[in-house]
Amino acid sequence: MQSFNKSLFILIIPALLFLGTFVSCKKDKLLTEGGSIAFSTDTLTFDTVFTSLGTVTRSFKIYNTNKSRIRINEISLQGGSTSPFRMNVDGTPTKKIENVELAAEDSLYVFVAATIDPTTGTMPFLVQDKVLVNLNGTTSEVPLEAYGQDAHYVVDSFLQTDTWSNDKPYVIIHSAAVDTGATLTIQKGCRIYMHADSKLYVAGTLKIFGTKTDSVIFQGDRLDRDYFGYKDYPGEWRGIHFLSTSDGNNLNHVIIKNGGGTDASIYVQPPVTPTTNMQVELNKCVIANSAGYGILGFNANVRATNCLVHTCGLQNLAILEGGNYELIHCTFATYGGLGINHAQQPTAIVFNYRDTSLTGFVAHDLNATFRNCIFYGPLDDEIVFNSKGSSAYNMNLQNCLLKRTNALPAIVSNNNGILNQDPEFKDYSNWNYLPLSSSPVKSAGVYDPFVIQDLDDNTRNNPPSIGAYEVN
């Protein structure tokens, strides 16, 4: 066996230690000249945001592409203190930060948001800035772009008699209320954007005069749709609430979407004084993607004509504690969707009572007529009827298509109805509820001389189709 060379071993160990130290020092050496960095995006873009409201926060990464540690001399917004953008670098809110060290082949986040100051402009406009990154005398940049739009702001307000035009959008923050005795008139083409915590209360009267080509739209105020994964998400705002003092409300060609954050997209309380006069009339309206109810009424008086209510987390239509209802040529349908689980709640319930406990309830007379309406979805029974107590239950169905496998109760009058036949909507997954020409609803309705057009302003045939759309 060869003898062990102790002296050689003594020489090798220090050499290896020196080499390791040299490699380590080289890796941690600060690069003071030249060098390069890279970004995870070439431009950071924000979708339309209302002026004076902040955008969602977006981010990008700065990569150290070098084998050595670097010290970024400065990361700053080109616009400085006047920039509409705000920046956060690795947890530090700033407009400018200096001497940021970054290990070899490491990265750091830069977070950016924007708040756009109001201007006199009414059309969307572009605001721009740049994030400037200086490394050893060389400046690189990431452009920032945000589209802003000026708006009327209504913040936690009682509204007196007024008319809203379509000159620029309205944004409601922390709710608003049409005062008792006041009338709010909304003209065609007006856009109303509701903040997440906001509801429009109506103690007085709401009159909306949209048209097919210039519908009035209520929706959430998050137009930078990446916040919701570029999807319409239910419950973005809290809905329209008609109080007991409200009367004479008339909504024409109104789209109400992504509401119902706490209860319903349309909520109607009982009138202060019992009456059969209609508190709320809906004509050619669409209520879509409500987190809660589509229309919720408690001993209320509601008329709806040529309306589409679809994709609701609870009932599309919930009639509780009686009341007076007339529904003509309406479509109620839910199949589920993003944030909507349609596994147990039927599309509609019609009760003359409201439970107050396990054994107690409050009931009032119910007088309801549904004519030429569709109630459909994947459940066995998409419409449920029930009565309690001695209060009247007058429920008349005429030429309606119902999804209901169980027999209708004796308390319901059903004339010329269609049960459990698929209405053959064109594409309900994409919210297209126009039935195909082969649909059983075609020419299956009863003619109403006062309803001569459908939801799309198309002329009704005689006999007409069942539902909100005329099928040819």
C-alpha positions as CSV (number, residue, x, y, z in Angstrom):
1,M,0.0,0.0,0.0
2,Q,1.3,3.4,-0.9
3,S,2.3,5.7,1.9
4,F,0.1,8.7,2.6
5,N,1.8,12.0,1.7
6,K,0.9,14.1,4.7
7,S,2.7,17.2,3.4
8,L,0.8,17.1,0.1
9,F,-2.5,16.9,1.9
10,I,-1.6,19.9,4.0
11,L,-0.9,21.9,0.8
12,I,-4.1,20.8,-1.0
13,I,-6.6,21.7,1.8
14,P,-5.7,25.4,2.0
15,A,-5.7,25.6,-1.8
16,L,-9.2,24.2,-2.0
17,L,-10.4,26.6,0.7
18,F,-8.9,29.5,-1.1
19,L,-10.5,28.4,-4.4
20,G,-13.9,28.1,-2.7
21,T,-13.5,31.5,-1.1
22,F,-12.5,33.0,-4.5
23,V,-15.6,31.5,-6.3
24,S,-17.9,32.6,-3.5
25,C,-16.4,36.1,-3.5
26,K,-16.7,36.3,-7.3
27,K,-20.4,35.3,-7.2
28,D,-21.2,37.9,-4.5
29,K,-19.0,40.6,-6.2
30,L,-20.9,43.8,-6.8
31,L,-21.2,44.6,-10.5
32,T,-20.3,48.3,-10.7
33,E,-20.0,48.7,-14.4
34,G,-22.2,47.6,-17.3
35,G,-24.6,44.7,-16.6
36,S,-28.1,44.1,-17.8
37,I,-31.6,43.7,-16.4
38,A,-34.8,42.3,-17.9
39,F,-38.5,42.9,-17.3
40,S,-41.5,40.5,-17.2
41,T,-43.5,42.8,-19.5
42,D,-42.7,45.4,-22.0
43,T,-45.8,47.6,-21.1
44,L,-48.1,47.6,-18.1
45,T,-51.6,48.4,-19.2
46,F,-54.7,49.2,-17.2
47,D,-58.3,49.0,-18.6
48,T,-60.7,51.9,-18.3
49,V,-61.0,53.4,-14.8
50,F,-63.1,56.3,-13.7
51,T,-61.3,59.4,-12.8
52,S,-60.5,59.8,-9.1
53,L,-61.1,56.1,-8.6
54,G,-58.1,53.9,-8.3
55,T,-57.3,51.0,-10.5
56,V,-56.5,47.5,-9.3
57,T,-52.8,47.0,-8.6
58,R,-50.8,45.3,-11.3
59,S,-47.2,44.2,-11.1
60,F,-44.1,43.3,-13.1
61,K,-40.7,41.8,-12.2
62,I,-37.2,43.2,-12.6
63,Y,-34.7,40.4,-13.3
64,N,-31.0,40.5,-12.6
65,T,-29.6,38.5,-15.5
66,N,-26.0,38.8,-14.4
67,K,-23.8,36.3,-12.6
68,S,-23.0,39.0,-10.0
69,R,-24.9,41.0,-7.5
70,I,-26.1,44.4,-8.8
71,R,-27.1,47.7,-7.1
72,I,-29.9,49.4,-9.0
73,N,-29.1,53.0,-8.7
74,E,-32.6,54.2,-9.0
75,I,-36.2,53.0,-9.7
76,S,-38.6,55.9,-10.3
77,L,-41.7,57.2,-12.0
78,Q,-40.8,59.5,-14.8
79,G,-43.7,61.8,-13.8
80,G,-42.4,62.1,-10.3
81,S,-44.8,63.6,-7.7
82,T,-47.2,64.6,-10.5
83,S,-47.6,61.1,-11.8
84,P,-51.1,59.6,-11.7
85,F,-49.5,56.3,-10.9
86,R,-48.4,54.9,-7.6
87,M,-45.5,52.5,-7.1
88,N,-44.5,49.9,-4.5
89,V,-41.0,48.4,-4.9
90,D,-40.6,45.1,-2.9
91,G,-42.9,46.3,-0.2
92,T,-41.9,50.0,-0.1
93,P,-44.4,52.6,-1.3
94,T,-42.5,55.2,-3.3
95,K,-42.3,57.5,-6.3
96,K,-38.5,57.0,-6.3
97,I,-36.2,54.6,-4.6
98,E,-32.4,54.4,-4.7
99,N,-29.7,51.8,-4.3
100,V,-31.7,48.6,-4.5
101,E,-29.5,45.6,-4.3
102,L,-30.4,42.4,-6.2
103,A,-28.6,39.1,-5.9
104,A,-27.2,37.4,-8.9
105,E,-30.0,35.9,-11.1
106,D,-32.6,37.1,-8.6
107,S,-35.7,39.2,-9.2
108,L,-37.9,41.7,-7.4
109,Y,-41.5,42.9,-7.8
110,V,-42.7,46.4,-8.7
111,F,-46.4,47.0,-8.0
112,V,-48.2,49.8,-9.8
113,A,-51.7,51.4,-9.5
114,A,-53.3,54.5,-11.0
115,T,-55.6,57.3,-9.9
116,I,-56.7,59.6,-12.7
117,D,-57.6,63.2,-12.0
118,P,-60.9,64.4,-13.4
119,T,-60.8,66.4,-16.6
120,T,-63.3,68.1,-18.9
121,G,-63.2,65.2,-21.3
122,T,-66.2,62.8,-21.6
123,M,-64.7,60.1,-23.7
124,P,-62.1,57.6,-22.5
125,F,-58.6,59.1,-22.6
126,L,-55.1,57.7,-22.1
127,V,-52.8,58.7,-19.3
128,Q,-49.2,57.5,-19.5
129,D,-46.0,57.4,-17.5
130,K,-42.9,55.2,-17.3
131,V,-41.1,53.3,-14.6
132,L,-37.4,54.2,-15.1
133,V,-34.7,51.7,-13.9
134,N,-31.1,53.0,-13.8
135,L,-28.3,50.4,-13.5
136,N,-24.7,51.8,-13.6
137,G,-25.6,54.8,-15.7
138,T,-27.9,52.9,-18.2
139,T,-31.6,53.6,-17.9
140,S,-34.3,51.0,-19.0
141,E,-38.0,51.7,-18.9
142,V,-41.4,50.0,-18.6
143,P,-44.2,52.2,-20.1
144,L,-47.4,52.5,-18.1
145,E,-50.8,53.1,-19.8
146,A,-54.2,53.6,-18.2
147,Y,-57.5,54.6,-19.9
148,G,-59.6,57.0,-17.8
149,Q,-63.0,58.5,-18.1
150,D,-64.6,61.4,-16.3
151,A,-67.9,60.8,-14.5
152,H,-70.5,62.3,-12.3
153,Y,-69.9,61.1,-8.7
154,V,-72.7,60.4,-6.3
155,V,-71.3,59.7,-2.8
156,D,-73.6,58.6,0.0
157,S,-76.3,61.1,-1.1
158,F,-80.1,61.7,-0.9
159,L,-81.2,62.6,-4.4
160,Q,-83.8,65.2,-5.0
161,T,-85.9,65.5,-8.2
162,D,-83.4,65.5,-11.1
163,T,-82.7,64.2,-14.6
164,W,-79.6,62.2,-15.4
165,S,-78.4,62.5,-19.0
166,N,-75.9,60.4,-20.9
167,D,-73.2,63.1,-21.2
168,K,-70.9,61.1,-19.0
169,P,-71.3,58.1,-16.6
170,Y,-72.6,58.2,-13.1
171,V,-70.7,56.5,-10.3
172,I,-72.5,55.7,-7.1
173,I,-70.2,55.2,-4.0
174,H,-71.5,54.2,-0.5
175,S,-75.1,54.1,-1.9
176,A,-77.6,56.7,-2.8
177,A,-81.3,57.2,-2.2
178,V,-84.0,58.9,-4.2
179,D,-85.7,60.9,-1.5
180,T,-89.4,60.5,-0.5
181,G,-91.5,62.6,-2.9
182,A,-88.6,63.1,-5.3
183,T,-88.4,61.7,-8.9
184,L,-85.2,60.7,-10.5
185,T,-85.5,60.5,-14.3
186,I,-82.7,58.6,-16.2
187,Q,-82.5,59.2,-19.9
188,K,-81.6,56.7,-22.6
189,G,-78.0,55.6,-23.0
190,C,-77.1,56.6,-19.4
191,R,-74.5,54.3,-17.7
192,I,-74.6,53.9,-13.9
193,Y,-71.6,52.3,-12.2
194,M,-72.0,51.1,-8.7
195,H,-69.2,50.7,-6.2
196,A,-69.0,47.3,-4.4
197,D,-70.7,48.5,-1.2
198,S,-73.4,50.5,-3.0
199,K,-77.1,50.1,-3.5
200,L,-79.6,52.5,-5.1
201,Y,-82.5,53.0,-2.6
202,V,-85.7,54.5,-4.0
203,A,-88.0,56.1,-1.5
204,G,-89.6,58.3,-4.1
205,T,-89.9,57.5,-7.8
206,L,-87.5,56.2,-10.4
207,K,-88.3,56.6,-14.1
208,I,-85.9,55.2,-16.7
209,F,-86.4,55.7,-20.5
210,G,-83.9,53.5,-22.2
211,T,-84.3,52.2,-25.8
212,K,-83.1,49.1,-27.5
213,T,-80.1,50.9,-29.1
214,D,-79.5,53.1,-26.1
215,S,-80.3,50.9,-23.0
216,V,-79.6,52.2,-19.6
217,I,-77.1,50.0,-17.8
218,F,-76.5,49.4,-14.1
219,Q,-73.3,47.5,-13.3
220,G,-70.3,47.4,-11.0
221,D,-67.6,50.1,-11.3
222,R,-64.7,47.7,-11.9
223,L,-64.1,48.1,-15.6
224,D,-60.5,46.8,-15.3
225,R,-61.9,43.3,-15.8
226,D,-58.6,41.6,-15.0
227,Y,-59.8,42.1,-11.4
228,F,-62.4,39.4,-12.1
229,G,-60.4,37.4,-14.5
230,Y,-62.0,39.2,-17.4
231,K,-65.4,37.7,-16.4
232,D,-68.7,39.2,-15.3
233,Y,-68.9,38.2,-11.6
234,P,-72.1,38.2,-9.6
235,G,-72.4,40.4,-6.6
236,E,-70.1,43.2,-7.8
237,W,-72.7,45.6,-6.3
238,R,-75.8,45.4,-4.1
239,G,-78.8,46.2,-6.3
240,I,-81.8,48.5,-6.5
241,H,-84.1,48.6,-3.5
242,F,-87.6,50.1,-3.7
243,L,-88.8,51.1,-0.3
244,S,-92.3,51.1,1.0
245,T,-92.9,54.8,0.3
246,S,-91.9,54.3,-3.4
247,D,-94.5,54.3,-6.1
248,G,-95.0,54.9,-9.8
249,N,-91.6,53.4,-10.8
250,N,-91.2,52.7,-14.5
251,L,-88.1,51.1,-16.0
252,N,-87.8,50.7,-19.8
253,H,-85.0,49.0,-21.6
254,V,-82.8,48.7,-18.6
255,I,-79.9,46.2,-18.1
256,I,-79.1,45.3,-14.5
257,K,-76.1,43.0,-14.3
258,N,-73.7,41.5,-11.7
259,G,-75.7,42.8,-8.8
260,G,-77.5,41.3,-5.8
261,G,-74.5,41.4,-3.5
262,T,-76.5,41.2,-0.3
263,D,-80.0,40.2,-1.3
264,A,-81.5,41.1,-4.8
265,S,-80.9,43.0,-8.0
266,I,-84.4,44.3,-7.7
267,Y,-86.0,44.3,-4.2
268,V,-89.5,45.7,-3.7
269,Q,-90.9,46.3,-0.2
270,P,-94.7,46.3,0.5
271,P,-96.4,49.6,0.0
272,V,-97.1,51.7,3.2
273,T,-100.8,51.7,2.4
274,P,-102.3,48.5,0.9
275,T,-103.1,49.1,-2.7
276,T,-103.4,47.2,-6.0
277,N,-101.6,49.9,-7.9
278,M,-98.3,48.7,-9.4
279,Q,-95.3,50.0,-7.5
280,V,-92.8,48.9,-10.1
281,E,-93.2,48.3,-13.8
282,L,-90.5,46.7,-15.8
283,N,-90.7,46.8,-19.6
284,K,-88.0,45.2,-21.8
285,C,-85.5,44.8,-19.0
286,V,-82.7,42.3,-18.5
287,I,-81.6,41.3,-15.0
288,A,-78.5,39.1,-15.3
289,N,-76.0,37.4,-13.1
290,S,-77.3,38.3,-9.6
291,A,-75.5,36.8,-6.6
292,G,-78.8,36.7,-4.8
293,Y,-82.4,37.1,-6.1
294,G,-83.2,38.6,-9.5
295,I,-86.5,40.1,-8.4
296,L,-87.5,39.8,-4.8
297,G,-90.9,41.1,-3.6
298,F,-92.6,41.1,-0.2
299,N,-96.3,41.7,-0.5
300,A,-95.5,44.0,-3.3
301,N,-97.1,45.1,-6.6
302,V,-95.0,44.4,-9.7
303,R,-95.7,44.2,-13.4
304,A,-93.0,42.9,-15.8
305,T,-93.4,42.7,-19.6
306,N,-90.9,41.3,-22.1
307,C,-88.2,40.9,-19.5
308,L,-85.4,38.4,-19.2
309,V,-84.1,37.4,-15.8
310,H,-81.3,34.8,-15.8
311,T,-78.3,33.3,-14.0
312,C,-79.1,34.1,-10.3
313,G,-77.7,32.6,-7.2
314,L,-81.1,32.4,-5.5
315,Q,-84.4,32.7,-7.2
316,N,-84.7,34.6,-10.4
317,L,-88.2,35.5,-9.1
318,A,-89.1,35.3,-5.4
319,I,-92.7,36.3,-4.5
320,L,-93.2,36.2,-0.7
321,E,-95.9,37.2,1.6
322,G,-98.5,37.6,-1.2
323,G,-99.0,40.8,-3.3
324,N,-100.1,41.6,-6.8
325,Y,-98.0,40.5,-9.8
326,E,-98.5,40.5,-13.5
327,L,-95.8,38.9,-15.7
328,I,-96.3,38.9,-19.5
329,H,-93.9,37.5,-22.0
330,C,-91.0,37.0,-19.6
331,T,-88.2,34.5,-19.5
332,F,-86.8,33.2,-16.2
333,A,-83.9,30.7,-16.6
334,T,-80.8,29.7,-14.6
335,Y,-78.2,27.0,-15.5
336,G,-75.5,28.1,-13.1
337,G,-72.3,30.0,-14.0
338,L,-69.2,31.7,-12.6
339,G,-70.0,32.0,-8.9
340,I,-73.6,30.7,-9.4
341,N,-74.3,27.2,-8.2
342,H,-77.8,26.2,-9.4
343,A,-78.1,22.9,-7.5
344,Q,-80.9,23.4,-5.1
345,Q,-82.6,26.8,-5.5
346,P,-85.4,26.7,-8.1
347,T,-85.7,29.5,-10.6
348,A,-89.0,30.9,-9.1
349,I,-91.0,30.6,-5.9
350,V,-94.5,32.0,-5.5
351,F,-95.7,32.0,-1.8
352,N,-98.5,34.0,-0.1
353,Y,-96.5,33.8,3.2
354,R,-93.1,34.5,4.8
355,D,-91.9,32.2,7.5
356,T,-90.9,34.0,10.7
357,S,-89.9,31.0,12.7
358,L,-90.1,27.2,12.5
359,T,-93.8,27.4,13.2
360,G,-94.7,31.1,12.6
361,F,-95.4,32.9,9.4
362,V,-96.9,36.1,8.0
363,A,-99.3,35.8,5.1
364,H,-101.3,38.2,2.8
365,D,-103.5,37.7,-0.2
366,L,-101.8,36.8,-3.4
367,N,-103.1,37.7,-6.8
368,A,-100.7,36.7,-9.6
369,T,-101.1,36.2,-13.4
370,F,-98.3,34.8,-15.5
371,R,-99.0,34.9,-19.2
372,N,-96.7,33.6,-22.0
373,C,-93.8,33.1,-19.7
374,I,-90.9,30.6,-19.5
375,F,-89.5,29.2,-16.2
376,Y,-86.7,26.8,-17.0
377,G,-83.4,25.2,-15.9
378,P,-81.8,21.9,-15.1
379,L,-83.7,21.1,-11.8
380,D,-86.7,18.8,-11.7
381,D,-88.9,21.6,-10.4
382,E,-87.9,25.1,-11.5
383,I,-91.0,26.9,-10.1
384,V,-92.5,26.2,-6.7
385,F,-96.0,27.3,-5.4
386,N,-97.2,27.2,-1.8
387,S,-99.8,28.6,0.4
388,K,-100.3,29.0,4.1
389,G,-103.1,30.3,6.4
390,S,-106.4,31.7,5.3
391,S,-105.0,34.4,3.0
392,A,-106.1,34.1,-0.6
393,Y,-103.9,32.4,-3.2
394,N,-105.0,33.3,-6.7
395,M,-102.3,32.0,-9.1
396,N,-103.2,32.0,-12.8
397,L,-100.9,30.5,-15.4
398,Q,-101.8,31.1,-19.1
399,N,-99.8,29.6,-22.0
400,C,-96.6,29.3,-19.9
401,L,-93.7,26.8,-20.4
402,L,-92.7,25.3,-17.0
403,K,-89.9,22.9,-16.0
404,R,-91.8,20.9,-13.3
405,T,-91.9,17.1,-13.1
406,N,-94.2,17.1,-10.1
407,A,-97.8,17.8,-10.7
408,L,-99.0,21.3,-10.2
409,P,-100.8,21.9,-6.9
410,A,-104.6,22.4,-6.9
411,I,-104.1,26.0,-5.8
412,V,-102.7,26.9,-9.3
413,S,-104.8,27.5,-12.3
414,N,-102.9,26.4,-15.5
415,N,-104.4,27.0,-18.9
416,N,-102.7,25.8,-22.1
417,G,-99.4,25.3,-20.4
418,I,-96.4,23.4,-21.6
419,L,-94.6,21.2,-19.1
420,N,-91.0,19.9,-19.2
421,Q,-90.2,20.7,-22.8
422,D,-86.8,22.2,-23.5
423,P,-87.3,25.8,-24.8
424,E,-84.1,25.2,-26.9
425,F,-82.2,28.4,-26.0
426,K,-79.5,29.2,-28.6
427,D,-76.6,29.3,-26.2
428,Y,-77.4,29.8,-22.5
429,S,-73.8,29.4,-21.5
430,N,-73.1,32.7,-23.3
431,W,-76.3,34.3,-22.1
432,N,-78.2,33.9,-25.4
433,Y,-81.8,33.0,-24.4
434,L,-83.3,33.4,-27.8
435,P,-85.1,30.1,-28.6
436,L,-84.3,28.2,-31.8
437,S,-86.9,28.2,-34.5
438,S,-87.7,24.5,-33.6
439,S,-88.5,25.5,-30.0
440,P,-91.9,24.5,-28.6
441,V,-92.5,28.1,-27.5
442,K,-92.8,29.2,-31.1
443,S,-96.4,30.4,-31.8
444,A,-97.6,28.8,-28.5
445,G,-98.6,32.0,-26.7
446,V,-101.9,33.8,-26.5
447,Y,-102.1,37.2,-28.3
448,D,-102.1,40.3,-26.1
449,P,-103.0,43.5,-28.1
450,F,-101.1,45.6,-25.5
451,V,-97.8,43.7,-26.1
452,I,-97.0,44.1,-29.8
453,Q,-93.2,43.9,-29.6
454,D,-90.7,41.6,-27.9
455,L,-87.5,42.4,-25.8
456,D,-85.6,43.3,-29.0
457,D,-88.5,45.5,-30.3
458,N,-89.4,42.8,-32.9
459,T,-93.1,42.7,-33.8
460,R,-95.1,39.9,-32.1
461,N,-96.8,37.3,-34.3
462,N,-100.4,36.2,-33.8
463,P,-100.2,33.8,-32.1
464,P,-97.0,35.0,-30.5
465,S,-94.1,32.9,-29.1
466,I,-93.9,32.3,-25.3
467,G,-91.1,34.2,-23.5
468,A,-89.3,37.5,-23.9
469,Y,-88.3,36.8,-27.6
470,E,-90.4,36.3,-30.6
471,V,-89.3,33.2,-32.5
472,N,-89.6,33.2,-36.3
